Amino acid sequence: MLQLTNQTSRHNGGMSRRSLLQIGVPMLGLGLADMLRLDVQAAESGQPGRSKSIIVFWTDGGLSQQDTYDVKPEAPAEYRGMYSAIETTVPGMVFSDHLPLQAKLAHRLSVIRSVHHENGIHAPSSHWMQTGYFGPTLARNAPQKPSFGSVIARTLGSRQPPMPPYITMPKSEAFGYQGAVYLGKAFNPFEVMADPNAADFKIPNLSLPQGLALSSVDSRRSLLQQFDTLRREIDQTGVMEGLDTFKAQALTMVSDDKMRAAFDLNSEDTALRDEYGRHRYGQSALLARRLVESGARCVNINTGNWDHHNDIEKGLEDHLPPLDRAIAALIQDLDTRGMLDDVLVYCVGEFGRTPRMNGHAGRDHWADCFSVMLAGGGIHGGRVIGASEKWGGGVQERMVTPLDLLATIYRVLGVPLETHYDDASGRPTSIIGGGKPVYELL
């Protein structure tokens, strides 16, 4: 068993993320400094680096499998829904006619149609799918386990510091289950906090403190001097204590040309930006590619709300075309750049939607059987894993659990499956429990 105790230093009097936002220097936060410290420790210990990354499309609210990756063309209308099935580049694999671009790339991607867990409420299900474990209930919403993005950040670190290993955009999901919990604040995600499709898109978390210019922080001495001044000013308010040299490296991150360039979408070719789509989905996917190219391990794109209890057709018309374009453009772009084998693309939500349409022309929550999509990362493309029952009510064959999905992701990225971390009580806790990789994809 590979056991890693949580040695992240705890700063009881440190500055909170909110406080840092208020003064305009969030990247000087305690978590970032801890991350930088651990990067150095990993380098000194000679731990080998791993080259792969993951880009996640988190479909908050629950993507309807019946209207996307597991259509039922022979089902009665109330199950079949509004859309028709179309052929893909893989014989026998059919998608919804609202995924035409992914259908043309089906040989590059695979679908698991038999994902199952046992909760139909957003918060517990979101926790389950993002951590692998059931945890919160309506009476206890606090996260219990770290997200897979934080596990990846903790285990592998950034490929190219000072790029953060784990990034969410435009921000982390509302329930708070994309964080690190007992792994330590250093492994919480860096939040973009802006819409990449906005005309004035910029990263608030990369803004320099007022009065500082890039020219003034071009050396270690200048960084330390400027930061010491900032520290003294903050200390007078009594909100920051015990800072060390790694805080200066955090400021380096703010002023690093390569770091800032990675977020500069205006440097991309206009035609490529158009190919991704001039919407939040498309520009977020393009930015995600730039970030993993620059060293990020996990970039989580939190998409629009897919909780379509009423008039699901209208909801899907708003969300499916941009999602389809964004995913297809990303896969093609990664392939063109020779990056597809090194970047896993993952489309997932907390559950699916009911096989039968309800009386409001919508679909309700459904965790008994739903679908996820994976592409790249060196996995096999063109495969369908598992199957739902005739009308999609339950798993017919090859049940896959949330922990199985995480075990697959960790295996692809090179995270040792035997890894354990000490939880809040000091008990060694497995990152995959009883989960096993979906070996058909590997």
Backbone torsions as a table, in degrees:
resi	resn	phi	psi	omega
1	MET	NA	125.2	174.5
2	LEU	-85.1	108.5	-177.1
3	GLN	-111.3	126.9	179.2
4	LEU	-120.9	113.2	179.0
5	THR	-76.6	153.8	-178.4
6	ASN	-81.9	100.2	-178.1
7	GLN	-103.3	9.5	177.1
8	THR	-60.3	127.6	-178.3
9	SER	-66.0	145.6	-178.2
10	ARG	-108.4	125.9	-177.2
11	HIS	-111.2	98.9	-175.3
12	ASN	-71.6	-24.5	-178.4
13	GLY	-108.6	17.2	-173.1
14	GLY	-74.0	171.3	-179.6
15	MET	-81.9	135.0	179.5
16	SER	-78.4	162.6	176.5
17	ARG	-59.2	-40.1	-179.8
18	ARG	-63.1	-42.7	-180.0
19	SER	-62.4	-40.5	179.8
20	LEU	-66.0	-38.9	176.4
21	LEU	-60.1	-37.9	-177.0
22	GLN	-66.7	-29.6	179.2
23	ILE	-97.5	-0.8	173.3
24	GLY	86.7	12.8	-179.3
25	VAL	-132.1	56.5	-175.8
26	PRO	-62.4	-25.4	-177.2
27	MET	-73.4	-4.4	174.0
28	LEU	-90.3	12.7	-175.1
29	GLY	-65.3	158.7	-176.7
30	LEU	-60.9	-37.3	-179.0
31	GLY	-61.2	-43.0	-179.8
32	LEU	-62.7	-42.9	-179.9
33	ALA	-62.3	-40.8	176.4
34	ASP	-61.5	-40.1	178.7
35	MET	-60.7	-44.6	-179.8
36	LEU	-64.6	-39.1	178.6
37	ARG	-61.6	-44.8	-178.6
38	LEU	-68.9	-30.9	173.9
39	ASP	-59.7	-43.8	179.3
40	VAL	-65.3	-43.1	178.8
41	GLN	-59.8	-41.2	179.4
42	ALA	-64.5	-42.0	179.7
43	ALA	-63.7	-40.7	-178.5
44	GLU	-69.3	-28.7	-179.4
45	SER	-83.0	-4.7	176.5
46	GLY	76.1	20.1	179.0
47	GLN	-64.6	131.5	-178.9
48	PRO	-68.7	143.4	176.9
49	GLY	-81.6	156.1	176.0
50	ARG	-123.1	146.1	-165.4
51	SER	-97.2	-8.3	-169.7
52	LYS	-91.9	156.3	179.8
53	SER	-136.0	172.2	178.5
54	ILE	-137.7	138.6	172.5
55	ILE	-116.4	124.9	-174.4
56	VAL	-111.9	133.0	167.6
57	PHE	-102.8	102.0	-179.1
58	TRP	-90.6	109.9	-176.3
59	THR	-90.6	81.8	-174.1
60	ASP	-59.7	126.6	-179.8
61	GLY	107.3	-24.5	175.8
62	GLY	108.8	107.5	178.8
63	LEU	-76.6	134.5	-179.5
64	SER	-75.1	111.4	179.7
65	GLN	-66.3	-32.8	-178.5
66	GLN	-66.9	-23.3	-177.1
67	ASP	-106.8	11.2	-177.2
68	THR	-137.5	-84.2	-170.3
69	TYR	-100.1	-6.8	-178.0
70	ASP	-138.6	60.1	-177.7
71	VAL	-70.6	152.4	-178.8
72	LYS	-122.9	77.2	-172.7
73	PRO	-64.1	-22.5	-178.3
74	GLU	-94.1	-0.8	-175.5
75	ALA	-77.7	159.7	172.3
76	PRO	-58.3	157.7	-172.8
77	ALA	-56.8	-37.5	-176.8
78	GLU	-69.4	-17.5	173.3
79	TYR	-96.5	-42.7	-174.4
80	ARG	-62.3	-39.3	-178.9
81	GLY	84.5	-159.4	-168.9
82	MET	-87.0	-22.3	-166.7
83	TYR	-104.0	158.3	178.5
84	SER	-99.1	164.2	175.7
85	ALA	-90.3	142.6	174.9
86	ILE	-126.2	151.5	176.7
87	GLU	-71.0	154.7	176.1
88	THR	-117.3	-174.4	177.5
89	THR	-75.5	-1.8	177.8
90	VAL	-111.9	118.5	-179.5
91	PRO	-54.7	130.5	178.0
92	GLY	87.6	-13.9	178.0
93	MET	-95.4	120.5	178.9
94	VAL	-119.3	146.5	176.3
95	PHE	-122.1	172.2	171.1
96	SER	-65.7	149.0	177.9
97	ASP	-68.6	-3.2	175.1
98	HIS	-96.9	11.9	171.3
99	LEU	-124.2	49.4	-174.8
100	PRO	-65.7	-32.9	-177.7
101	LEU	-73.9	-39.4	175.0
102	GLN	-69.8	-31.5	177.5
103	ALA	-60.0	-33.3	179.2
104	LYS	-75.9	-10.7	180.0
105	LEU	-118.7	19.4	-174.3
106	ALA	-59.3	-29.3	178.0
107	HIS	-67.9	-13.8	178.9
108	ARG	-96.8	-12.0	-175.1
109	LEU	-128.9	163.5	176.9
110	SER	-133.0	155.2	-177.3
111	VAL	-126.0	133.7	170.6
112	ILE	-102.2	116.4	-174.4
113	ARG	-101.9	12.0	-173.1
114	SER	-133.5	38.0	176.4
115	VAL	-75.7	138.6	-175.3
116	HIS	-145.5	135.2	160.5
117	HIS	-144.0	-173.5	-166.1
118	GLU	-122.8	38.1	176.8
119	ASN	-143.6	138.6	-178.0
120	GLY	-115.1	23.5	179.1
121	ILE	-111.7	140.5	-171.4
122	HIS	-54.1	-53.7	-172.5
123	ALA	-63.0	-55.0	178.9
124	PRO	-59.9	-37.4	-178.8
125	SER	-69.8	-39.1	176.6
126	SER	-61.7	-44.1	176.9
127	HIS	-61.0	-43.6	-177.8
128	TRP	-61.3	-46.5	-175.7
129	MET	-75.2	-24.0	-177.4
130	GLN	-97.7	-15.2	178.6
131	THR	-119.7	-18.6	-176.2
132	GLY	92.1	-10.2	-174.1
133	TYR	-124.9	141.0	168.3
134	PHE	-67.8	140.2	-178.5
135	GLY	-147.5	-80.8	-173.1
136	PRO	-71.8	158.3	169.3
137	THR	-127.5	178.3	179.2
138	LEU	-61.6	-26.6	-179.6
139	ALA	-88.0	-11.2	-176.4
140	ARG	-147.0	86.0	-171.8
141	ASN	-86.6	-9.6	-176.5
142	ALA	-62.0	140.8	179.5
143	PRO	-63.2	142.4	-178.4
144	GLN	-106.6	-27.6	-176.0
145	LYS	-132.1	156.8	178.0
146	PRO	-74.3	149.5	176.5
147	SER	-70.5	160.2	178.6
148	PHE	-64.4	-30.0	176.7
149	GLY	-63.9	-39.3	178.5
150	SER	-71.0	-36.9	175.5
151	VAL	-61.4	-43.3	177.9
152	ILE	-62.2	-44.6	179.5
153	ALA	-62.7	-43.4	-177.9
154	ARG	-66.4	-39.8	-173.7
155	THR	-83.4	-41.3	-172.9
156	LEU	-104.2	-28.5	-176.9
157	GLY	69.7	-177.9	178.7
158	SER	-73.9	145.0	174.3
159	ARG	-75.1	-29.5	-179.0
160	GLN	-143.3	82.4	175.3
161	PRO	-57.2	147.4	11.5
162	PRO	-90.1	13.9	175.9
163	MET	-59.2	127.8	178.5
164	PRO	-61.6	147.4	178.8
165	PRO	-72.9	-25.4	-171.2
166	TYR	-134.8	124.7	-174.1
167	ILE	-134.5	138.2	172.6
168	THR	-119.9	147.9	178.4
169	MET	-145.1	148.2	-9.9
170	PRO	-66.5	-21.1	173.7
171	LYS	-158.7	174.4	179.5
172	SER	-71.1	155.1	-176.6
173	GLU	-65.6	158.4	-165.6
174	ALA	-66.6	-29.4	-175.7
175	PHE	-73.2	-19.0	179.2
176	GLY	86.1	23.5	-175.9
177	TYR	-100.0	14.5	175.3
178	GLN	-105.0	20.7	-177.1
179	GLY	-104.1	-174.5	-170.9
180	ALA	-96.4	-21.1	-179.5
181	VAL	51.8	-117.8	-173.5
182	TYR	-79.2	-3.5	174.5
183	LEU	-72.0	-21.2	178.9
184	GLY	112.1	148.4	-175.7
185	LYS	-61.1	-23.0	179.3
186	ALA	-59.0	-20.5	-174.2
187	PHE	-111.1	12.8	165.4
188	ASN	-67.5	156.2	-179.2
189	PRO	-73.1	148.6	166.1
190	PHE	-77.8	123.0	-176.9
191	GLU	-96.1	127.9	-179.9
192	VAL	-65.5	-40.7	175.2
193	MET	62.9	30.6	177.5
194	ALA	-161.2	155.7	179.0
195	ASP	-87.3	115.7	-179.2
196	PRO	-60.6	-16.3	179.3
197	ASN	-89.0	-5.7	-179.1
198	ALA	-68.1	144.1	-178.2
199	ALA	-61.8	-33.5	-178.8
200	ASP	-105.9	33.7	-175.8
201	PHE	-55.9	125.6	172.1
202	LYS	-153.8	163.7	-174.0
203	ILE	-100.7	108.3	178.2
204	PRO	-55.7	-34.9	-177.1
205	ASN	-73.8	-2.9	176.4
206	LEU	-114.8	17.5	178.5
207	SER	-81.5	135.6	176.3
208	LEU	-72.6	149.5	174.5
209	PRO	-57.9	148.6	179.7
210	GLN	-57.8	131.8	179.3
211	GLY	95.2	-8.4	177.9
212	LEU	-104.2	135.0	175.1
213	ALA	-115.2	156.6	179.9
214	LEU	-57.2	-36.0	-177.9
215	SER	-64.8	-20.3	-176.6
216	SER	-90.2	-4.1	-178.7
217	VAL	-126.1	41.9	-174.0
218	ASP	-95.9	9.2	177.2
219	SER	-148.9	161.9	179.8
220	ARG	-60.8	-41.9	179.7
221	ARG	-61.7	-43.5	-179.9
222	SER	-64.9	-41.4	178.5
223	LEU	-58.2	-49.6	-178.0
224	LEU	-64.0	-42.0	-179.1
225	GLN	-62.4	-48.2	-179.4
226	GLN	-63.7	-40.4	-177.2
227	PHE	-70.8	-38.2	177.6
228	ASP	-59.4	-39.0	177.2
229	THR	-62.6	-46.5	178.8
230	LEU	-60.4	-42.0	-178.2
231	ARG	-62.5	-43.5	-179.7
232	ARG	-62.3	-40.8	179.3
233	GLU	-63.6	-40.8	-179.4
234	ILE	-71.1	-40.9	-178.7
235	ASP	-59.6	-28.2	178.9
236	GLN	-64.6	-23.7	177.7
237	THR	-90.3	-9.6	176.6
238	GLY	77.3	26.4	-177.3
239	VAL	-111.9	-1.1	-179.9
240	MET	-140.7	132.7	179.6
241	GLU	-140.2	159.0	167.0
242	GLY	61.4	39.0	-179.9
243	LEU	-81.6	151.0	-179.7
244	ASP	-128.5	-170.0	-174.0
245	THR	-60.8	-26.5	-177.3
246	PHE	-69.0	-19.0	174.6
247	LYS	-66.5	-34.0	176.5
248	ALA	-66.3	-35.7	176.7
249	GLN	-67.6	-31.2	175.2
250	ALA	-62.8	-39.5	176.5
251	LEU	-66.2	-33.2	174.6
252	THR	-57.6	-39.3	178.8
253	MET	-60.8	-41.5	179.8
254	VAL	-63.8	-35.9	-173.2
255	SER	-101.2	-0.5	-176.7
256	ASP	-68.9	125.2	-176.6
257	ASP	-61.8	-42.9	-178.3
258	LYS	-66.3	-38.8	178.6
259	MET	-62.1	-48.2	-179.2
260	ARG	-66.6	-36.4	179.9
261	ALA	-65.0	-32.9	-179.0
262	ALA	-61.1	-30.6	-178.7
263	PHE	-90.3	1.0	-175.3
264	ASP	-89.3	90.1	-179.3
265	LEU	-68.9	-21.6	-179.9
266	ASN	-66.4	-16.0	178.3
267	SER	-82.2	-8.6	178.3
268	GLU	-78.7	153.0	176.6
269	ASP	-61.9	134.7	-177.3
270	THR	-59.1	-40.0	-179.1
271	ALA	-63.5	-37.7	179.1
272	LEU	-69.3	-39.1	177.1
273	ARG	-61.9	-38.8	177.4
274	ASP	-65.4	-37.8	-179.6
275	GLU	-62.1	-40.0	176.6
276	TYR	-69.3	-28.0	-177.7
277	GLY	104.2	132.5	-179.2
278	ARG	-86.1	67.1	176.9
279	HIS	-149.8	172.4	-174.2
280	ARG	-61.1	-38.2	179.4
281	TYR	-60.3	-51.6	-174.5
282	GLY	-66.0	-48.3	-177.5
283	GLN	-71.2	-28.9	173.7
284	SER	-66.5	-41.3	178.3
285	ALA	-64.3	-42.0	178.1
286	LEU	-63.7	-44.0	178.1
287	LEU	-62.6	-39.8	178.5
288	ALA	-59.3	-42.8	177.1
289	ARG	-60.0	-42.3	179.8
290	ARG	-64.0	-36.5	-177.1
291	LEU	-72.8	-41.8	177.3
292	VAL	-69.6	-32.3	176.3
293	GLU	-62.5	-29.0	-177.8
294	SER	-96.8	3.3	171.4
295	GLY	125.7	-5.9	179.1
296	ALA	-69.2	147.2	178.2
297	ARG	-92.3	-43.4	-176.3
298	CYS	-135.9	122.3	175.3
299	VAL	-119.8	121.3	-176.7
300	ASN	-108.7	114.0	177.4
301	ILE	-92.7	110.8	177.6
302	ASN	-88.2	110.0	-172.0
303	THR	-86.2	-169.4	-178.6
304	GLY	-70.5	179.9	-176.0
305	ASN	-83.5	121.8	-177.7
306	TRP	-105.8	18.6	-175.8
307	ASP	-86.4	75.2	-168.9
308	HIS	-97.7	78.3	176.3
309	HIS	-75.9	-25.3	-177.8
310	ASN	-125.5	137.6	174.0
311	ASP	47.6	61.2	-176.4
312	ILE	-63.1	-28.2	-179.6
313	GLU	-60.9	-45.5	178.9
314	LYS	-62.7	-43.1	179.8
315	GLY	-61.9	-43.7	-179.2
316	LEU	-70.7	-32.4	177.3
317	GLU	-63.0	-31.1	178.5
318	ASP	-76.2	-33.4	-169.6
319	HIS	-107.0	-36.1	-173.3
320	LEU	-65.7	-47.9	-178.9
321	PRO	-58.5	-45.9	177.8
322	PRO	-66.8	-35.0	176.6
323	LEU	-64.4	-44.8	179.7
324	ASP	-59.8	-46.7	-179.8
325	ARG	-63.6	-43.7	-177.4
326	ALA	-63.3	-46.2	-179.1
327	ILE	-66.1	-45.1	-179.1
328	ALA	-63.3	-44.8	179.7
329	ALA	-62.9	-40.1	179.8
330	LEU	-63.6	-46.9	179.9
331	ILE	-60.9	-44.6	179.7
332	GLN	-64.8	-42.5	-179.1
333	ASP	-64.5	-45.3	177.7
334	LEU	-61.1	-40.9	179.2
335	ASP	-64.0	-45.0	179.8
336	THR	-60.1	-37.3	-177.8
337	ARG	-85.9	1.7	-178.9
338	GLY	72.1	24.3	-175.9
339	MET	-106.4	-7.7	-169.0
340	LEU	-62.8	-37.2	179.8
341	ASP	-70.6	-15.0	-178.1
342	ASP	-105.2	-2.1	-179.1
343	VAL	-129.9	117.6	176.0
344	LEU	-86.9	130.1	176.7
345	VAL	-106.7	131.1	-170.5
346	TYR	-137.2	122.3	177.4
347	CYS	-113.6	120.7	-169.9
348	VAL	-157.6	153.8	171.6
349	GLY	-136.8	-173.5	-175.9
350	GLU	-75.8	-23.2	174.6
351	PHE	-168.2	-173.2	176.0
352	GLY	-104.6	-154.0	-179.1
353	ARG	-126.4	157.6	-176.1
354	THR	-57.5	138.1	178.2
355	PRO	-59.3	-35.7	-178.6
356	ARG	-98.0	132.4	176.3
357	MET	-64.3	145.2	178.5
358	ASN	-89.0	-176.1	-177.3
359	GLY	-74.1	-2.0	179.3
360	HIS	-110.9	22.0	-179.6
361	ALA	58.9	31.9	177.8
362	GLY	-128.2	-176.2	175.2
363	ARG	-128.5	141.6	-177.7
364	ASP	-96.2	-173.2	-176.5
365	HIS	-69.5	142.8	-180.0
366	TRP	-152.2	113.9	-179.2
367	ALA	-109.6	-4.6	-176.3
368	ASP	-65.3	-34.8	-179.4
369	CYS	-163.3	121.3	178.6
370	PHE	-152.0	179.4	-170.2
371	SER	-119.1	151.1	168.4
372	VAL	-133.1	157.4	179.5
373	MET	-120.4	139.1	175.4
374	LEU	-133.7	146.9	177.2
375	ALA	-150.5	156.3	175.3
376	GLY	71.9	-161.7	179.0
377	GLY	66.7	9.0	-177.7
378	GLY	88.0	1.9	178.0
379	ILE	-76.7	163.6	176.2
380	HIS	-71.1	135.8	173.3
381	GLY	-97.3	168.1	174.9
382	GLY	74.6	22.3	-177.2
383	ARG	-118.4	145.2	171.6
384	VAL	-113.5	120.3	-179.5
385	ILE	-103.6	128.0	178.2
386	GLY	74.1	176.0	-179.9
387	ALA	-155.3	146.8	173.5
388	SER	-90.8	166.8	177.7
389	GLU	-66.8	175.4	-170.9
390	LYS	-48.5	-48.0	179.4
391	TRP	-105.6	9.5	173.3
392	GLY	90.3	14.5	-174.4
393	GLY	-74.0	-33.5	-177.4
394	GLY	-150.7	-178.6	179.8
395	VAL	-79.5	127.3	176.1
396	GLN	-90.6	-39.3	179.3
397	GLU	-153.3	149.1	173.2
398	ARG	60.1	64.9	177.9
399	MET	-61.9	136.7	178.1
400	VAL	-124.4	128.3	-177.3
401	THR	-98.9	167.0	175.0
402	PRO	-56.3	-39.2	178.4
403	LEU	-68.1	-32.4	174.6
404	ASP	-63.0	-41.5	178.8
405	LEU	-62.6	-44.6	-179.8
406	LEU	-66.9	-38.9	176.9
407	ALA	-60.4	-37.1	178.0
408	THR	-65.9	-46.3	-179.9
409	ILE	-61.7	-47.2	-179.1
410	TYR	-62.1	-40.9	179.5
411	ARG	-61.6	-43.1	-179.6
412	VAL	-63.8	-42.0	-174.9
413	LEU	-82.8	-12.7	179.4
414	GLY	93.6	19.2	174.7
415	VAL	-82.3	122.3	-179.3
416	PRO	-58.7	126.6	-175.6
417	LEU	-69.9	-18.3	179.3
418	GLU	-85.6	4.2	-177.8
419	THR	-63.2	133.2	172.3
420	HIS	-124.8	145.7	172.9
421	TYR	-125.4	147.6	175.9
422	ASP	-69.4	128.8	176.9
423	ASP	-81.9	-171.5	-174.6
424	ALA	-61.3	-25.3	179.5
425	SER	-92.4	0.2	-178.8
426	GLY	89.2	6.6	-178.7
427	ARG	-88.0	128.1	176.6
428	PRO	-61.2	126.7	-175.6
429	THR	-125.0	129.7	-179.3
430	SER	-69.8	145.4	176.6
431	ILE	-79.4	-15.2	-178.8
432	ILE	-126.4	-3.9	-179.5
433	GLY	52.3	-126.4	178.4
434	GLY	-92.7	10.9	-178.6
435	GLY	-68.7	148.7	177.9
436	LYS	-131.1	140.8	178.9
437	PRO	-57.6	151.1	172.8
438	VAL	-81.9	89.8	-169.9
439	TYR	-66.5	-20.8	177.9
440	GLU	-61.5	-21.0	180.0
441	LEU	-91.7	-11.4	-170.1
442	LEU	-102.4	NA	NA
